[in-house]
């Protein structure tokens, strides 16, 4: 197969790969952003209202009523509270370890796993762009080597591939880096809010179990 045809095919594949990476990266960012929003309270005031309602039920020994407040709520604090109350017979120390493990394994680890895919796209996009650059330059040099007089417009398509793929790879990676930073800040805020809520809940919970 002629090298020019081969480089043209590979260039199209590079464009397709870059488009796929861009779509996958955007999809993952949207999913993670939405996921964090589902797992956190809007602010500390709303979380305090929830904890007040749970404390009111627990203080009266109404465990079933407390679980009903949490049941079906996807937010992390609600899920962890439900786990603690439903496993109260294990004792406070074991319940505390269980809750912390669930928070790390089911919530934070899930978000970190999703972020791994975004970081993979961030690393892969510039590399695919560089690959396209190499392919474009190979096509350009092949034309220079196979013809005595090469006009600039004959090299334009290959040079275009080299430049466009590099620019596309960077254009994909740079916004995703910014998005990942914003998401990490959002996750840290959620983690701080949940940690504060758990500290208050576990103090009340220990009193109830005594």
C-alpha positions as CSV (number, residue, x, y, z in Angstrom):
1,X,0.0,0.0,0.0
2,X,1.2,3.5,-0.9
3,X,2.5,5.4,2.1
4,X,0.4,8.4,1.3
5,X,-2.8,6.4,1.4
6,X,-1.7,4.6,4.6
7,X,-1.0,7.9,6.4
8,X,-4.4,9.3,5.2
9,X,-6.2,6.3,6.7
10,X,-4.2,6.5,10.0
11,X,-4.9,10.3,10.1
12,X,-8.7,9.6,9.9
13,X,-8.4,7.0,12.7
14,X,-6.5,9.6,14.8
15,X,-9.4,12.1,14.3
16,X,-11.9,9.4,15.2
17,X,-9.9,8.5,18.4
18,X,-9.7,12.1,19.4
19,X,-13.4,12.6,18.9
20,X,-14.1,9.5,21.0
21,X,-11.8,10.6,23.8
22,X,-13.5,14.0,23.8
23,X,-17.0,12.5,24.1
24,X,-15.9,10.0,26.7
25,X,-14.1,12.6,28.8
26,X,-17.1,15.0,28.7
27,X,-19.5,12.1,29.6
28,X,-17.4,11.1,32.6
29,X,-17.2,14.7,33.8
30,X,-20.9,15.2,33.6
31,X,-21.5,11.8,35.4
32,X,-19.1,12.6,38.2
33,X,-20.4,16.1,38.7
34,X,-24.0,14.8,38.9
35,X,-22.9,12.0,41.2
36,X,-21.3,14.3,43.7
37,X,-24.4,16.5,43.6
38,X,-26.5,13.4,44.4
39,X,-24.3,12.5,47.3
40,X,-24.0,15.8,49.2
41,X,-26.4,18.1,51.0
42,X,-26.8,21.5,49.5
43,X,-25.2,23.1,52.5
44,X,-24.6,22.6,56.2
45,X,-28.0,24.1,57.2
46,X,-29.9,21.4,55.3
47,X,-27.7,18.7,56.7
48,X,-28.2,20.0,60.2
49,X,-32.0,19.9,59.7
50,X,-31.7,16.2,58.7
51,X,-29.6,15.4,61.7
52,X,-32.0,17.2,64.0
53,X,-34.8,15.0,62.7
54,X,-32.8,11.8,63.2
55,X,-31.7,12.9,66.7
56,X,-35.3,13.6,67.7
57,X,-36.3,10.0,66.8
58,X,-33.2,8.4,68.3
59,X,-33.5,10.2,71.6
60,X,-37.0,8.6,72.0
61,X,-35.7,5.2,71.0
62,X,-37.7,5.2,67.7
63,X,-35.1,3.5,65.5
64,X,-37.6,2.4,62.8
65,X,-38.7,6.0,62.5
66,X,-35.1,7.2,62.2
67,X,-34.4,4.7,59.4
68,X,-37.5,5.8,57.6
69,X,-36.1,9.3,57.5
70,X,-33.0,8.0,55.8
71,X,-34.5,5.3,53.6
72,X,-34.4,5.9,49.9
73,X,-32.3,9.1,50.2
74,X,-29.2,8.8,47.9
75,X,-27.2,11.4,49.9
76,X,-24.1,10.0,51.6
77,X,-25.0,11.2,55.1
78,X,-28.4,9.6,54.9
79,X,-27.0,6.3,53.6
80,X,-24.4,6.2,56.3
81,X,-26.9,7.0,59.0
82,X,-29.1,4.3,57.8
83,X,-26.2,1.8,57.9
84,X,-25.3,2.8,61.4
85,X,-28.9,2.5,62.7
86,X,-29.7,-0.8,61.0
87,X,-26.4,-2.4,62.3
88,X,-26.7,-1.0,65.9
89,X,-26.7,-4.4,67.4
90,X,-23.0,-4.8,66.5
91,X,-22.1,-2.2,69.1
92,X,-20.8,1.4,68.7
93,X,-17.1,0.6,67.9
94,X,-18.0,-1.9,65.1
95,X,-20.7,0.4,63.7
96,X,-18.2,3.3,63.5
97,X,-15.7,1.2,61.6
98,X,-18.4,0.0,59.3
99,X,-19.7,3.5,58.5
100,X,-16.2,4.8,57.8
101,X,-15.5,1.8,55.6
102,X,-18.7,2.3,53.7
103,X,-17.9,6.0,53.2
104,X,-14.5,5.2,51.8
105,X,-15.4,2.2,49.7
106,X,-18.9,2.9,48.4
107,X,-18.8,6.7,48.0
108,X,-15.2,8.1,47.8
109,X,-13.7,5.1,46.0
110,X,-16.5,5.1,43.4
111,X,-15.8,8.8,42.6
112,X,-12.1,8.2,42.4
113,X,-12.7,5.2,40.1
114,X,-14.7,7.5,37.7
115,X,-12.0,10.2,37.9
116,X,-9.5,7.6,36.8
117,X,-11.2,7.4,33.4
118,X,-11.0,11.2,33.1
119,X,-7.3,11.2,34.0
120,X,-6.8,8.5,31.4
121,X,-8.4,10.7,28.7
122,X,-6.2,13.7,29.9
123,X,-3.1,11.6,29.3
124,X,-4.2,9.9,26.1
125,X,-5.5,12.8,24.1
126,X,-2.1,14.7,23.8
127,X,-0.5,11.3,23.0
128,X,-3.0,10.6,20.2
129,X,-2.4,14.2,19.0
130,X,1.3,13.6,18.9
131,X,0.8,10.4,17.0
132,X,-1.2,12.3,14.4
133,X,1.6,14.8,14.2
134,X,4.1,12.1,13.4
135,X,1.8,10.6,10.8
136,X,1.3,14.0,9.1
137,X,5.0,14.6,9.0
138,X,5.6,11.2,7.6
139,X,3.2,11.9,4.8
140,X,4.9,15.3,4.1
141,X,8.4,13.8,4.0
142,X,7.2,11.0,1.8
143,X,6.0,13.5,-0.8
144,X,9.3,15.4,-0.5
145,X,11.2,12.2,-1.1
146,X,9.2,10.9,-4.0
147,X,8.9,14.1,-6.1
148,X,11.6,16.4,-7.4
149,X,9.5,19.6,-7.3
150,X,6.9,19.7,-4.6
151,X,4.6,22.6,-4.3
152,X,3.6,23.9,-0.8
153,X,-0.1,23.1,-1.4
154,X,0.8,19.4,-1.9
155,X,2.2,19.3,1.6
156,X,-0.7,21.3,3.1
157,X,-2.9,18.4,3.9
158,X,-0.2,16.4,5.7
159,X,1.0,19.5,7.7
160,X,-2.7,20.2,8.5
161,X,-3.0,16.7,10.0
162,X,0.1,17.3,12.1
163,X,-1.1,20.6,13.5
164,X,-4.8,19.8,13.9
165,X,-4.3,16.6,15.8
166,X,-1.8,18.2,18.2
167,X,-4.1,21.1,18.8
168,X,-7.1,18.8,19.2
169,X,-5.3,16.7,21.8
170,X,-4.4,19.7,23.8
171,X,-7.9,21.2,23.4
172,X,-9.3,18.0,24.9
173,X,-6.9,17.7,27.8
174,X,-6.7,21.3,29.0
175,X,-10.4,21.8,29.8
176,X,-10.6,18.4,31.4
177,X,-7.7,19.3,33.7
178,X,-9.6,22.3,34.9
179,X,-12.8,20.3,35.3
180,X,-11.0,17.6,37.4
181,X,-9.6,20.3,39.7
182,X,-13.2,21.7,40.1
183,X,-14.5,18.3,40.8
184,X,-11.8,17.5,43.4
185,X,-12.7,20.7,45.2
186,X,-16.3,19.7,45.1
187,X,-15.5,16.2,46.5
188,X,-13.4,17.7,49.3
189,X,-16.2,20.0,50.3
190,X,-18.6,17.0,50.3
191,X,-16.1,15.0,52.4
192,X,-15.7,17.8,54.9
193,X,-19.5,18.2,55.2
194,X,-20.1,14.5,55.7
195,X,-17.2,14.2,58.2
196,X,-18.7,17.0,60.3
197,X,-22.1,15.3,60.1
198,X,-20.8,11.9,61.0
199,X,-19.0,13.3,64.0
200,X,-22.2,14.8,65.3
201,X,-24.3,11.8,64.5
202,X,-21.9,9.3,66.1
203,X,-21.7,11.3,69.3
204,X,-25.5,11.2,69.6
205,X,-25.6,7.6,68.5
206,X,-23.2,6.5,71.1
207,X,-25.3,8.1,73.8
208,X,-28.4,6.3,72.6
209,X,-26.7,2.9,72.6
210,X,-25.5,3.2,76.2
